């Protein structure tokens, strides 16, 4: 259990998020410990290319409009709450 570096909730299970995606050369780069909902939400909203180009720091992630709305809502949720994260409609249709 730890503290999410994005939403700030404590007593949450965290995962390692590569700020520069591994497939874009970030294997040995900076990482952040994020709770599972925050980590899933980033990847549900954005492709690795988008993350690499404009969301490769915690500050950029915090300042992103869509993500900040989610984080604001998530902060009000108990750390034990399980939630379903779905890909955004934009992400769903990008590869087609």
For each residue, the residues with C-beta under 8 A, 3 or more apart:
1: 10 11 12 13 14
2: 10 12 13 14 33
3: 8 9 10 12 14 33
4: 7 8 9 10 12 14 33 34 35 38
5: 8 32 33 34 58
6: 32 34 35 38 58 61 62 67 71
7: 4 35 37 38 71 74 75
8: 3 4 5 75
9: 3 4 12 35 74 75 77 79
10: 1 2 3 4 79
11: 1 79
12: 1 2 3 4 9 35 36 79
13: 1 2 35 36
14: 1 2 3 4 33 34 35 36
15: 33 34 35 36 39
16: 31 32 33 34
17: 31 32 33 34 39 42
18: 21 22 26 27 29 30 31
19: 26 29 30 31 32 56 57 58
20: 24 25 26 29 30 51 52 56
21: 18 24 26 48 51 52
22: 18 25 26 27
23: 48
24: 20 21 48 49 51 52
25: 20 22 29
26: 18 19 20 21 22 29 30 52 56
27: 18 22
28:
29: 18 19 20 25 26
30: 18 19 20 26 57
31: 16 17 18 19
32: 5 6 16 17 19 58
33: 2 3 4 5 14 15 16 17
34: 4 5 6 14 15 16 17 38 39 42
35: 4 6 7 9 12 13 14 15 38 39 74 79
36: 12 13 14 15 39 40
37: 7 40 41 74 83 85
38: 4 6 7 34 35 41 42 70 71 74
39: 15 17 34 35 36 42 43
40: 36 37 43 44 85
41: 37 38 44 45 67 70 74 85
42: 17 34 38 39 45 46 51 55 61 67
43: 39 40 46 51
44: 40 41 85 86 87 88 91
45: 41 42 66 67 87 88 91
46: 42 43 50 51 55 91
47: 50 51 91 94
48: 21 23 24 51 52
49: 24 52 53
50: 46 47 53 54 55
51: 20 21 24 42 43 46 47 48 54 55 56
52: 20 21 24 26 48 49 55 56
53: 49 50 56
54: 50 51 60
55: 42 46 50 51 52 60 61 64 67
56: 19 20 26 51 52 53 60
57: 19 30 60 61
58: 5 6 19 32 61 62
59: 62 63
60: 54 55 56 57 63 64
61: 6 42 55 57 58 64 67
62: 6 58 59 67 68 71
63: 59 60 68
64: 55 60 61 67 68
65: 68 69
66: 45 69 70 88
67: 6 41 42 45 55 61 62 64 70 71
68: 62 63 64 65 71 72
69: 65 66 72 73
70: 38 41 66 67 73 74
71: 6 7 38 62 67 68 74 75
72: 68 69 75 76
73: 69 70 76 77
74: 7 9 35 37 38 41 70 71 77
75: 7 8 9 71 72
76: 72 73
77: 9 73 74 81 83
78: 81
79: 9 10 11 12 35
80:
81: 77 78
82:
83: 37 77
84:
85: 37 40 41 44
86: 44
87: 44 45 91 92
88: 44 45 66 91 92
89: 92 93
90: 93 94
91: 44 45 46 47 87 88 94
92: 87 88 89
93: 89 90 96
94: 47 90 91
95:
96: 93
